[in-house]
Amino acid sequence: MTQKATMEQFQGLLGARQSCRGFLPDPVADSLIAKIVSTAQMVPSWCNAQPWQMVITRGDETTRFVEAMQDVAMSAPSNSDLPFPARYTGIYQDRRSTCGWQLYDAVGVTKGDRVASARQMMQNYCLFGAPHLAVVTTEADLGVYGAVDCGAFVTGFMLAAESVGVASIAQAAIAAYSNEVSAHFDIPPNRQIVCGISFGYKDVTHKANGFRTARASSDQVIDWR
């Protein structure tokens, strides 16, 4: 019989996880990556479709992808298989702005310094130094519910990784160039790119890992009826 975690243990795992933006170069063992994936596969999905598939890089393959993305991000127009948000307004814009300025403050980017902010943005395409990238894809025919299922899988992956000391960050920035990413990895056209997950071991001394984002209270989320 599977032993259940307590609410406190689960909260502790959620609270320990953060979007890591500074990694050590040390690789994660294949066997541990496989265990993280198999654990994440336990998340629920619509009609148990389990639409997620992943390309996972390591070693030279990670390096080749990073080198390719430097040129793409500097020159190619953005494109994505799934639509990006039309806009951020109200509280959503406030939260986005707060998160961005927390990062800039942590790494020393001052307001109005476009060169420094662009340099920090390009760290997305360096994978923040992570030794591994997981490209998460969904089946195109499954539409929005396939993407929702993949979102659950991404959460499961990051929490499973955190439980064994592996840091991660989900990156929509990778999906912003879906055409080029699909071509690089020879991903078939029936597969849509949802996001990337950069992962590895956290560099605890990196300034970008020195802040934490806040969460809304339950009263701000629940509409009791």
C-alpha positions as CSV (number, residue, x, y, z in Angstrom):
1,M,0.0,0.0,0.0
2,T,1.4,3.4,-1.0
3,Q,2.1,5.6,1.9
4,K,0.5,9.0,1.5
5,A,2.4,12.2,2.1
6,T,1.0,14.6,4.6
7,M,-0.3,18.0,3.7
8,E,2.6,19.6,5.5
9,Q,5.1,17.5,3.5
10,F,3.4,18.4,0.2
11,Q,3.4,22.1,1.2
12,G,7.1,21.8,2.0
13,L,7.9,20.3,-1.4
14,L,5.9,23.1,-3.1
15,G,7.5,25.7,-1.0
16,A,11.0,24.4,-1.7
17,R,10.6,24.5,-5.5
18,Q,11.5,27.7,-7.3
19,S,12.2,28.7,-10.9
20,C,15.9,28.2,-11.0
21,R,17.9,30.7,-13.2
22,G,21.4,29.6,-12.4
23,F,22.6,26.0,-12.7
24,L,25.7,24.0,-12.0
25,P,27.2,22.2,-15.0
26,D,27.0,18.8,-13.4
27,P,24.7,16.4,-15.3
28,V,21.8,14.4,-13.8
29,A,22.1,10.7,-14.1
30,D,19.9,9.1,-16.8
31,S,18.4,6.7,-14.3
32,L,17.4,9.6,-12.0
33,I,15.9,11.5,-15.0
34,A,13.9,8.4,-15.9
35,K,12.6,8.1,-12.3
36,I,11.5,11.8,-12.4
37,V,9.6,11.2,-15.6
38,S,8.0,8.0,-14.5
39,T,6.9,9.7,-11.3
40,A,5.5,12.7,-13.2
41,Q,3.5,10.3,-15.4
42,M,1.3,9.6,-12.4
43,V,-0.5,12.9,-12.9
44,P,-4.1,12.8,-14.1
45,S,-5.0,13.5,-17.8
46,W,-8.3,13.9,-19.8
47,C,-9.6,10.4,-20.5
48,N,-6.2,9.1,-19.4
49,A,-4.8,10.3,-22.8
50,Q,-1.4,11.1,-21.4
51,P,-0.5,13.3,-24.4
52,W,2.9,14.5,-23.2
53,Q,6.1,13.5,-24.9
54,M,9.5,14.8,-24.3
55,V,12.8,15.4,-26.0
56,I,15.5,15.5,-23.3
57,T,19.0,16.7,-24.1
58,R,22.3,16.0,-22.4
59,G,26.0,16.7,-23.0
60,D,26.8,17.9,-26.5
61,E,23.2,17.9,-27.5
62,T,22.4,20.6,-25.0
63,T,25.4,22.6,-26.2
64,R,24.3,22.3,-29.8
65,F,20.8,23.5,-29.0
66,V,22.0,26.5,-27.0
67,E,24.3,27.5,-29.9
68,A,21.5,27.2,-32.4
69,M,19.1,29.2,-30.3
70,Q,21.5,32.1,-29.9
71,D,21.1,32.9,-33.6
72,V,17.4,32.1,-33.7
73,A,16.5,34.4,-30.8
74,M,18.5,37.3,-32.2
75,S,17.2,37.1,-35.8
76,A,14.0,35.0,-36.3
77,P,10.5,36.3,-35.8
78,S,8.8,34.6,-32.9
79,N,6.3,31.8,-33.6
80,S,4.6,29.4,-31.4
81,D,2.4,26.3,-31.9
82,L,0.1,27.4,-29.1
83,P,-1.1,31.1,-28.8
84,F,0.7,33.2,-26.2
85,P,-1.3,35.5,-23.9
86,A,-3.0,38.3,-25.8
87,R,-2.1,40.7,-23.0
88,Y,-1.6,41.0,-19.3
89,T,-3.9,43.4,-17.4
90,G,-4.8,44.3,-13.9
91,I,-3.5,42.0,-11.2
92,Y,-1.9,39.7,-13.8
93,Q,0.2,42.6,-15.1
94,D,1.0,43.6,-11.6
95,R,2.3,40.1,-10.7
96,R,4.2,39.8,-14.0
97,S,5.9,43.2,-13.4
98,T,6.7,42.4,-9.7
99,C,8.3,39.1,-10.7
100,G,10.4,40.8,-13.4
101,W,11.7,43.5,-11.2
102,Q,12.5,41.0,-8.4
103,L,14.7,39.2,-11.0
104,Y,16.3,42.4,-12.2
105,D,17.0,43.6,-8.6
106,A,18.6,40.2,-7.8
107,V,21.0,40.3,-10.8
108,G,21.6,44.1,-10.8
109,V,19.7,45.2,-13.8
110,T,18.7,48.8,-13.3
111,K,15.5,50.4,-14.7
112,G,16.1,51.7,-18.3
113,D,19.2,49.6,-18.9
114,R,18.0,47.9,-22.1
115,V,21.4,46.3,-22.8
116,A,21.5,44.5,-19.4
117,S,17.8,43.5,-19.7
118,A,18.3,42.1,-23.2
119,R,21.4,40.2,-21.9
120,Q,19.3,38.7,-19.1
121,M,16.5,37.8,-21.5
122,M,19.0,35.9,-23.6
123,Q,19.8,33.7,-20.6
124,N,16.6,31.9,-21.5
125,Y,18.3,30.6,-24.6
126,C,21.4,29.7,-22.7
127,L,19.0,27.6,-20.5
128,F,20.5,29.5,-17.5
129,G,23.4,27.2,-17.7
130,A,21.4,24.0,-17.2
131,P,22.9,20.8,-18.5
132,H,19.6,19.4,-19.6
133,L,16.5,20.6,-21.5
134,A,13.2,18.8,-21.8
135,V,11.1,19.9,-24.7
136,V,7.4,19.0,-23.8
137,T,5.1,18.4,-26.7
138,T,1.4,17.6,-27.0
139,E,-0.7,15.9,-29.7
140,A,-2.2,18.6,-32.0
141,D,-5.5,16.8,-32.4
142,L,-6.2,17.0,-28.7
143,G,-6.3,20.8,-28.7
144,V,-6.5,22.8,-25.5
145,Y,-7.2,19.8,-23.3
146,G,-4.0,18.1,-24.4
147,A,-2.1,21.3,-23.5
148,V,-3.8,21.4,-20.1
149,D,-2.8,17.8,-19.5
150,C,0.8,18.7,-20.4
151,G,0.6,21.5,-17.9
152,A,-0.2,19.0,-15.1
153,F,2.7,16.9,-16.3
154,V,5.1,19.8,-16.2
155,T,4.1,20.5,-12.6
156,G,4.5,16.8,-11.8
157,F,8.0,16.8,-13.4
158,M,9.2,19.8,-11.5
159,L,7.9,18.6,-8.2
160,A,9.3,15.1,-8.7
161,A,12.7,16.7,-9.6
162,E,12.6,18.9,-6.5
163,S,12.0,15.9,-4.3
164,V,15.3,14.4,-5.4
165,G,17.3,17.7,-5.3
166,V,17.1,18.6,-9.0
167,A,16.2,22.2,-9.8
168,S,14.2,23.2,-12.8
169,I,12.4,26.1,-14.7
170,A,9.6,25.9,-17.1
171,Q,10.3,28.1,-20.2
172,A,7.7,29.4,-22.5
173,A,10.6,31.2,-24.2
174,I,11.5,27.9,-25.9
175,A,8.0,27.6,-27.4
176,A,8.3,31.1,-28.8
177,Y,10.4,29.6,-31.6
178,S,8.4,26.4,-32.1
179,N,9.3,26.1,-35.8
180,E,13.0,26.2,-35.2
181,V,12.9,23.9,-32.2
182,S,10.8,21.3,-34.1
183,A,13.2,21.5,-37.0
184,H,16.3,21.2,-34.7
185,F,15.0,18.0,-33.0
186,D,13.0,16.7,-36.0
187,I,9.8,16.8,-34.1
188,P,6.9,15.6,-36.3
189,P,4.2,18.1,-37.3
190,N,1.4,16.4,-35.3
191,R,3.3,17.4,-32.2
192,Q,2.9,20.9,-30.7
193,I,5.5,22.4,-28.5
194,V,4.1,23.4,-25.1
195,C,7.3,24.6,-23.3
196,G,10.8,23.7,-22.4
197,I,12.0,22.6,-18.9
198,S,15.6,23.4,-18.2
199,F,16.9,21.3,-15.3
200,G,19.9,20.3,-13.3
201,Y,21.5,21.1,-10.0
202,K,21.0,24.6,-8.6
203,D,23.8,27.0,-8.2
204,V,22.9,28.3,-4.8
205,T,25.4,31.2,-5.1
206,H,23.9,32.6,-8.3
207,K,22.2,35.9,-7.7
208,A,19.2,35.0,-9.9
209,N,18.3,32.4,-7.4
210,G,18.2,34.8,-4.5
211,F,14.5,35.8,-4.6
212,R,11.2,34.1,-4.3
213,T,7.8,35.1,-5.8
214,A,4.7,35.6,-3.6
215,R,1.4,33.7,-4.0
216,A,-2.1,35.0,-3.7
217,S,-4.1,34.0,-0.6
218,S,-7.0,31.5,-0.9
219,D,-9.4,34.3,-0.4
220,Q,-8.2,35.9,-3.6
221,V,-8.8,32.7,-5.5
222,I,-12.0,31.2,-4.1
223,D,-15.5,32.5,-4.9
224,W,-17.6,30.8,-2.3
225,R,-21.2,30.1,-3.2
